[in-house]
Amino acid sequence: MDPTVVLVLCLSCLLLFSLWKQSHGRGNLPPGPTPLPVLGNILQLDFKDISKSLAKLSEVYGPVFTVYLGMKPTVVLHGYEAVKEALIDLGEEFSGRNILPVNDKVNKGLGIIFSNGNTWKHTRRFSLVTLRNFGMGKRSIEERVQEEARCLVEELRKTNASPCDPTFILAAAPCNVICSVIFQSRFDYTEEEFLNLMGKFNENFRNNNFLSVQEKHNPQSEFTIDNLVITVIDLFAAGTETTSTTLRYGLLLLLKHPEVRAKVQEEIERVIGRHRSPCMQDRSHMPYTDAVVHEIQRYIDLVPNSAPHTTTCDVKFRNYLIPKGTTVFPSLTSVLFDEKEFPNSKEFDPGHFLDKSGNFRKSDYFVPFSTGKRVCVGEALARMELFLFLTTILQNFTLKPQVDPKHTDTTPLVSGIARVPRFYKLSFIPV
């Protein structure tokens, strides 16, 4: 038979099989756009801003719909009610984590972020207990963050009010907090050991012989050397990059909105003054500053679709049956930008978290750390760091932009999996 004919027949069979599998696999999944053979709905999604694409599809297919990334179905949850019903009301059923091939190769299904089943449950519980023992949620951890905030101020003074890119300094501060929790010691920002730390701590933890003796006596334990090392990597990655990016984005927004910056500094002056360090008790007396920190997190929408979930069993959800192992995208964007909860949600406005009397207003729609059983382990620490670092910076410096605030671009440089701010420079002018 002619090779060309064989090739055409093979391709035709492949396409027919693909169509059958997609049609058969949909079962009673939520509705969605018709997928192409093999490609699925990839051509209908803009991966530079996937949350925008999903929002458009939700207008057609409703708050729960299915898209195909290649030949694999993904259920999208759009809006507060759908996200809450899945991640909170059916938290256990939607608590699985989708493992991409690259993550599987690097993390081997271990750690906190990309693990599942007993490995995830035991590691998460152990991490929470250990972090509490190290001072999480207690005065001791607050003192460490305060100390780091003072070191951050001293480092910023060394810029001598010259224009600088704050990326490294703002990344070093939360990284040092994690160091102080895990290693019981912080590092000078210029220490070579600190600069090379991210490439070294994997090796350092492998040298802890007492951990391997734990492992020896309980071969079924989840607390293997590999799992503990990857857990620490997860803590560093999640506890450093997300907080530092939020801080960097926050300063950019304050450059864009000098009137907001002025109000925060007035409240700092009135409540704290200049002769003592900010503390977490101050937050309850600083509703405007608290609202600004929340609005920064809401507005930047750091991780638009959370980390993908999977169903841990066949789940009856509304009128659908979602099979075990189905990938689930909870759209955090759709919750953080809900127009009923946050009118003019596309505008940066601290008033979104203030009532008519100027008191701080809590919102169940505030989900930058996700929600449910997979909510960020370090949420409490991140909240503390953002408040203390921002207030300490604004207590000691006036932020001077390099361009007119009207021309400051706050749209993200990258808006796919995470929204990253554009690079910029500013001057820290001592007050």
C-alpha positions in Angstrom: 0.0 0.0 0.0 1.2 3.5 -0.8 2.9 5.0 2.3 0.9 8.3 1.8 -2.3 6.4 2.0 -1.2 4.6 5.1 -0.2 7.9 6.7 -3.6 9.4 5.9 -5.4 6.4 7.2 -3.4 6.5 10.5 -4.0 10.2 11.0 -7.7 9.7 10.2 -7.9 6.9 12.8 -6.1 9.1 15.3 -8.5 12.0 14.8 -11.6 9.7 15.0 -10.2 8.1 18.2 -9.5 11.6 19.6 -13.1 12.7 18.8 -14.5 9.5 20.3 -12.5 9.8 23.5 -13.4 13.5 24.0 -17.0 12.8 23.4 -17.0 9.6 25.5 -14.9 11.3 28.2 -17.2 14.2 28.7 -19.8 12.0 30.2 -21.8 14.3 32.4 -19.2 17.0 32.7 -20.4 20.6 32.6 -20.9 22.2 29.2 -18.2 24.0 27.3 -16.9 25.0 23.9 -16.6 22.2 21.4 -12.9 20.9 21.4 -10.9 20.3 18.3 -9.3 16.9 17.9 -6.1 16.6 19.8 -5.8 20.3 20.4 -9.0 20.7 22.5 -9.8 24.3 23.2 -6.2 25.6 23.3 -6.7 27.9 20.3 -9.6 29.5 22.1 -7.5 30.5 25.2 -5.1 33.3 25.5 -2.4 31.9 27.8 -1.0 35.4 28.3 -4.2 36.3 30.1 -6.0 33.0 30.6 -8.4 34.5 33.3 -9.7 36.9 30.7 -10.4 34.1 28.3 -12.2 32.1 31.0 -14.3 35.1 31.9 -15.5 35.4 28.3 -16.4 31.6 28.2 -18.3 31.9 31.5 -20.5 34.5 29.9 -21.6 31.8 27.4 -21.5 28.6 29.5 -22.2 29.8 33.0 -20.2 29.6 36.3 -19.2 25.9 35.9 -17.9 24.8 32.5 -15.4 22.5 30.8 -12.5 23.3 28.5 -10.1 20.8 27.0 -6.4 21.5 27.3 -5.3 19.1 24.6 -7.3 15.9 25.1 -7.7 16.4 28.8 -10.9 18.0 30.3 -10.6 20.8 32.8 -13.5 22.0 34.8 -13.5 25.8 35.5 -15.2 27.3 38.5 -16.1 30.9 37.9 -17.6 33.2 40.6 -17.8 33.1 44.4 -20.7 30.7 44.7 -19.1 28.0 42.5 -15.7 28.3 44.1 -17.1 28.2 47.6 -19.3 25.2 46.9 -16.4 23.3 45.5 -13.4 24.3 47.6 -15.2 24.8 51.0 -18.5 22.8 51.0 -16.9 19.9 49.1 -13.4 20.6 50.2 -12.2 17.0 50.6 -13.5 16.0 47.1 -11.8 18.9 45.4 -8.6 18.8 47.5 -6.4 17.0 45.0 -3.5 18.7 43.2 -3.0 18.5 39.5 0.6 17.4 38.8 2.2 18.6 35.6 4.9 16.4 34.1 7.6 19.0 34.9 6.4 19.2 38.5 6.3 15.5 38.8 9.9 15.3 37.6 11.2 18.0 39.9 9.0 17.4 43.0 8.3 13.7 42.6 4.8 14.3 44.2 6.4 15.3 47.5 6.3 18.5 49.6 3.2 20.6 50.3 2.3 22.3 47.0 2.3 19.4 44.5 1.6 16.4 46.7 -1.6 14.4 47.2 -3.2 11.9 49.5 -1.5 10.9 52.8 1.7 12.5 51.7 0.0 15.9 51.4 -2.1 15.5 54.5 0.7 14.4 56.8 3.3 16.8 55.4 0.8 19.8 55.6 -0.1 18.9 59.2 3.6 18.5 60.2 4.5 21.8 58.5 1.8 23.7 60.3 2.7 22.2 63.7 6.4 22.8 63.1 5.9 26.4 62.0 3.8 27.1 65.1 6.5 25.6 67.2 8.9 28.0 65.5 6.7 30.9 66.4 4.1 31.2 63.6 1.2 33.2 64.9 3.1 34.1 68.1 4.9 37.2 69.3 8.3 35.5 68.6 7.7 35.4 64.8 6.4 39.0 64.8 9.6 40.1 66.5 11.6 38.4 63.7 9.6 40.2 61.0 10.0 43.5 62.9 13.8 42.9 63.1 13.9 42.2 59.4 11.8 45.3 58.6 14.4 47.4 60.5 17.2 45.7 58.5 15.2 46.4 55.3 15.1 50.1 56.2 18.8 50.2 56.8 19.4 48.5 53.4 17.2 51.1 51.7 19.0 53.9 53.4 22.2 52.7 51.7 20.6 53.6 48.4 21.2 57.3 49.4 17.9 58.4 47.9 19.2 57.4 44.4 16.9 55.7 41.9 17.0 52.0 42.4 15.2 48.8 41.3 13.7 47.4 44.6 13.4 43.8 43.3 16.4 42.2 45.1 16.0 44.0 48.4 12.2 43.3 48.6 12.9 39.6 47.8 15.7 39.3 50.4 13.5 40.5 53.3 10.8 37.7 53.2 13.5 35.2 52.3 15.4 36.1 55.5 12.2 35.7 57.6 12.0 32.1 56.3 15.7 31.7 57.1 15.1 32.9 60.6 12.2 30.5 61.1 14.0 27.4 59.6 17.6 28.1 60.4 17.0 30.3 63.5 19.3 32.9 62.0 19.1 35.7 59.4 21.7 36.8 56.9 23.2 40.0 55.9 21.9 41.0 52.4 25.5 41.1 51.0 26.7 37.8 52.5 27.8 35.4 49.8 26.3 32.5 51.7 22.9 34.2 51.6 23.2 35.1 47.9 24.0 31.4 47.1 21.5 30.0 49.6 18.7 29.0 47.2 21.1 26.7 45.4 22.6 25.3 48.6 19.9 24.5 51.1 18.8 21.3 49.3 22.3 19.9 49.8 22.5 21.2 53.4 19.3 19.4 54.5 20.6 16.2 53.0 23.4 16.3 55.5 21.1 16.1 58.5 21.9 12.6 59.6 19.3 12.5 62.4 16.5 12.7 59.8 17.7 9.7 57.9 17.7 7.7 61.3 14.0 8.7 61.5 13.4 7.3 58.1 15.4 4.1 58.9 13.1 3.0 61.8 9.9 3.8 59.9 10.2 2.9 56.2 6.5 3.7 55.7 6.9 7.3 57.0 6.0 10.2 54.8 8.9 12.1 56.4 11.7 11.0 54.2 14.8 13.1 53.4 13.4 13.9 49.9 10.0 14.9 51.2 11.4 17.2 53.9 13.9 18.8 51.5 11.1 19.5 48.9 8.9 20.8 51.7 11.5 23.3 52.7 12.0 24.2 49.0 8.2 24.8 48.8 8.3 27.0 51.9 11.1 29.1 50.4 9.5 29.4 47.0 6.0 30.2 48.3 7.2 32.3 51.2 9.6 34.4 49.3 8.5 35.0 45.8 4.8 35.7 46.4 5.4 38.1 49.3 8.2 40.0 47.5 6.2 40.3 44.3 3.2 41.6 46.3 5.5 44.2 48.0 7.0 45.3 44.7 3.6 45.6 43.1 2.3 47.4 46.1 5.0 50.1 46.0 4.3 50.5 42.3 0.6 51.1 43.0 1.5 53.6 45.8 3.6 55.5 43.2 0.7 55.5 40.9 -1.7 56.8 43.6 0.1 59.4 45.7 -3.1 60.4 47.4 -3.4 56.9 48.9 0.2 56.9 49.9 -0.3 60.2 51.7 -3.3 58.9 53.6 -1.4 55.8 54.8 1.6 57.9 56.0 -0.8 60.3 57.8 -2.3 57.3 59.6 1.1 55.9 60.4 2.2 59.3 61.9 -1.0 59.5 64.0 -1.1 56.0 65.3 2.6 54.9 65.5 4.7 58.0 65.1 8.4 57.8 64.2 10.1 56.6 67.3 8.9 52.9 67.5 8.5 50.0 65.1 5.1 49.2 63.8 3.5 46.1 65.4 0.5 43.9 64.6 -1.6 45.4 67.3 -1.4 48.7 65.4 -3.4 47.2 62.5 -6.7 47.3 64.4 -6.2 51.1 64.9 -5.2 51.6 61.2 -8.3 50.7 59.1 -7.1 52.7 56.1 -3.7 51.1 56.0 -5.2 47.7 56.5 -7.6 48.3 53.6 -4.7 49.4 51.4 -2.8 46.2 52.0 -5.9 44.1 51.3 -6.7 46.2 48.1 -3.1 45.7 46.9 -3.6 41.9 47.1 -7.1 42.0 45.6 -6.1 44.3 42.7 -2.9 42.6 41.7 -4.6 39.2 41.6 -1.2 37.5 41.9 -2.3 33.9 41.1 -5.5 34.3 39.0 -6.5 30.6 38.9 -4.8 29.3 42.1 -2.7 26.2 41.6 -4.9 23.7 39.7 -6.9 21.2 41.8 -8.1 17.7 40.9 -11.0 15.7 42.2 -10.1 13.0 44.6 -13.1 10.8 43.7 -16.1 10.9 41.4 -18.0 14.0 42.5 -21.7 14.9 42.1 -21.5 18.7 41.6 -24.7 20.6 40.9 -26.2 18.6 38.0 -23.0 17.1 36.8 -20.8 14.1 37.5 -17.1 15.0 37.6 -14.9 11.9 37.4 -12.0 11.3 39.8 -8.8 12.9 38.7 -10.4 15.7 36.7 -8.4 18.9 36.7 -10.2 21.9 38.2 -9.4 25.6 37.8 -10.9 27.7 40.6 -10.9 31.3 39.1 -9.8 33.5 42.0 -10.0 36.4 39.6 -13.8 36.0 39.3 -14.1 36.3 43.1 -11.6 39.1 43.7 -13.2 41.2 40.9 -16.8 40.4 41.7 -18.7 43.7 40.8 -21.4 43.2 43.5 -18.8 42.8 46.3 -16.3 45.3 44.9 -18.0 48.0 42.7 -15.7 49.3 40.0 -13.5 46.3 40.7 -11.0 47.1 38.0 -10.1 50.3 39.8 -7.5 50.4 42.6 -9.6 51.7 45.6 -9.0 50.9 49.3 -12.6 51.9 49.8 -13.5 48.3 48.7 -12.5 47.3 52.3 -14.0 50.2 54.2 -17.5 50.8 55.4 -19.3 54.1 55.3 -17.8 55.1 58.7 -14.3 54.4 57.5 -14.0 51.2 59.5 -12.2 48.2 58.0 -14.7 45.8 56.3 -13.9 42.1 56.0 -15.0 40.2 52.9 -15.4 36.5 52.2 -14.5 37.4 48.6 -10.9 38.1 49.7 -9.2 34.9 48.5 -5.7 35.8 47.2 -4.4 32.9 49.3 -7.1 30.6 47.7 -9.6 28.9 50.1 -10.6 25.6 51.5 -8.3 22.7 52.4 -5.6 23.9 50.0 -5.4 27.4 51.3 -1.8 28.7 51.6 0.0 27.3 54.6 1.9 30.6 55.1 -1.1 33.0 54.9 -0.7 34.3 58.5 3.0 35.0 58.0 2.4 36.6 54.6 -0.3 38.9 56.0 2.1 39.9 58.9 5.0 40.6 56.6 3.0 42.7 54.1 1.6 44.9 56.9 4.8 45.3 58.8 7.1 45.7 55.8 4.9 48.3 54.1 4.2 50.3 57.2 7.8 50.3 58.2 8.9 51.5 54.7 6.3 54.3 54.6 7.2 55.3 58.2 10.8 55.9 57.2 10.7 57.0 53.6 8.8 59.1 51.1 8.5 57.2 47.7 9.7 59.3 44.8 8.7 58.0 41.3 10.9 58.4 38.3 8.0 59.1 36.0 4.8 61.1 36.3 2.2 59.0 38.3 -0.2 59.5 35.4 2.2 57.6 33.1 3.0 54.8 35.6 2.0 51.5 34.1 0.5 49.1 36.6 -0.6 46.5 34.1 1.3 43.2 34.7 4.3 42.3 32.6 3.3 38.7 32.7 -0.3 37.6 33.3 -0.5 33.9 32.7 0.0 31.6 35.8 1.1 34.6 37.9 0.7 38.3 37.4 4.2 40.0 37.7 4.6 43.8 37.8 6.8 45.6 35.3 10.3 46.6 36.4 10.6 50.1 37.6 12.9 52.4 39.7 12.1 54.7 42.5 13.9 56.7 45.2 13.5 56.2 48.9 13.7 59.6 50.5 14.3 59.5 54.3 11.6 61.4 56.2 
